[in-house]
Amino acid sequence: MKVFTYSEARQNLSKLLNIARKEEVEIRRKDGTIFSLVSKQEKEKSPFDVPGMKTKATTRDILRDVRESRAG
């Protein structure tokens, strides 16, 4: 774990964020307060996680089309 003073963190923010991608970073203030900086990991998305869409098709229409596509 890397430890930075508040002043160092302020002057080297870009470097600090790059380090935080890989490991936890602590920032310490003069008054003794300690802050921890960690990168948030993006959640893996399912390939089936797609936005919905509006359509005038009914369930019956969709089922008919699925049956036709499987028969042909």
Secondary structure, 3 states (H helix, E strand, C coil): CEEEEHHHHHHCHHHHHHHHCCCCEEEECCCCCEEEECCCCCCCCCCCCCCCCCCCCCHHHHHHHHHHHHHC
